[in-house]
Amino acid sequence: MCVPFHVPSILHVFIETMKMKLLFMFFLIPHKPIWILASIVDPLVPSPQISPILTSIAVSASSPDIHVGDEHQNMDSHMKKVMAFVAASTGLGAIILCLLSFWIFYIKYSSKSKKKNLQNSDGEKGLRLVPFLSKFSSVRLVGKKGCVPIIDYKQLEKATGNFKESNIIGEGGFGCVYKARLDDNLDVAIKKLNCECQYAEREFENEVDLLSKIQHPNVISLLGCSSNEDSRFIVYELMQNGSLETQLHGPSHGSALTWHMRMKIALDTARGLKYLHEHCYPAVIHRDLKSSNILLDANFNAKLSDFGLAITDGSQNKNNIKLSGTLGYVAPEYLLDGKLTDKSDVYAFGVVLLELLLGRKPVEKLTPSQCQSIVTWAMPQLTDRSKLPNIVDNVIKNTMDPKHLYQV
């Protein structure tokens, strides 16, 4: 257990002790022999034995013809030594206390500097938000670290052209995502949630709470939030190249994604997951990792998004929560026993890797009443090295080295 340490009080006690020593010396000198003072100054000096010669000198000193000035001189000399010793002790103690105070100050200052530098370094990796956030009033929401700007609804309404349908860039279970431009010409994405049902409200609060505490280059940046009647709004940085799902399974069918770009997207996604699982305390389980929740910026850097279903590893009744996820990405063990771990995210990440490699959807319809999982289809193919080049997405088949394919 740590005990509070007060340097001024220790210094006060030290000085008072020195004063007591000095007073003790002062009253001792007129009544005690000189050798007592000498032994106090230097404890190693033994007390002298009184010889017959000294005895005779002492007896003769009572004669009126003999002077005792030498004895007074010796007393003055020893008194000076005592005073010098006390002064030196006091000075040395003061120096030690000063050094100790400086050391304590240095330790506290260096620990604060490390925390500040760590926060600054994390901030530099992601979107620079300080110029943007300074324009809004920060309001502390749920959580110990979260601090999120509340943006006026009228600003969002103006930025989206009164939420025009032409500005919709994505759709979700409880609403749409709009492209918008704020007054300072900053392009953002605004998710509008219809919170008439309690599940939507819960997802809104959960996502804002988690993203307010997370800052990583491979996790979407939260810029602010707002509310108006039954609607809730979350403002994110804009990801210019949309979702990985749109790039792979949209009109372009992955033509914009080369082999190296796909491997980089996979690496970015893995880094984001590692941060959530290993560097967040408590660990965060995404619960809904899929290609539509992996967004790509202007340089095709991948970032995880949509944390409405995410939970922390220390959540109460974690294994009793409602089964959720997207068909094709849910781990089999989660479906069987309902036990949720970070391995559920890892399984979903494996499905995303197959999408990047094969260019196929996680679940494909064989007939109107029959579907097939990409995992079920790919497993027999992946175990045979000779079949690998034949199942790779045709878009990247001629732009990759087979050696790299086997390594993956």
Number of C-alpha atoms within 10 A of each C-alpha: 3 4 5 6 10 9 13 11 9 12 16 10 11 16 16 12 12 15 14 11 13 16 10 11 16 14 10 14 16 10 8 10 11 18 15 17 19 18 14 12 18 12 11 9 12 11 12 9 7 8 9 9 9 11 11 10 12 12 10 12 13 11 9 7 7 10 10 10 9 9 11 11 11 12 18 13 11 18 19 12 15 21 15 13 14 17 14 12 15 18 13 12 15 15 12 12 17 14 12 13 15 11 12 13 11 12 11 10 11 11 11 12 12 11 11 12 12 12 12 11 11 15 16 14 12 15 16 11 14 9 7 13 16 10 11 13 12 14 11 15 16 14 12 10 13 16 18 23 22 21 21 15 15 12 15 21 14 14 21 22 16 12 19 11 11 10 16 17 15 16 12 12 8 17 17 18 21 25 24 23 19 14 11 8 9 12 17 20 24 28 25 23 22 19 19 12 10 10 12 19 18 13 19 25 14 18 19 25 22 21 22 23 15 18 20 20 20 25 25 27 23 24 23 24 22 19 16 10 8 11 15 20 23 21 25 20 18 22 21 16 16 20 25 26 20 17 20 22 15 11 9 11 16 21 12 13 19 16 21 12 15 21 16 15 24 19 16 21 24 17 19 18 24 16 18 21 21 12 11 14 11 14 18 24 23 23 25 22 29 26 25 20 18 25 28 22 16 11 10 21 20 31 25 27 23 22 24 22 18 17 21 18 17 11 12 10 7 15 14 10 13 8 13 13 19 12 11 18 26 21 19 12 13 17 13 8 9 17 14 21 18 19 15 22 22 18 16 22 20 15 24 26 20 18 24 27 21 21 20 19 20 21 16 13 11 9 8 6 6 8 11 15 17 19 17 11 11 14 10 10 14 14 10 9 11 9 12 17 16 12 15 19 19 15 16 20 18 12 11 13 12 13 8 9 15 11 6 9
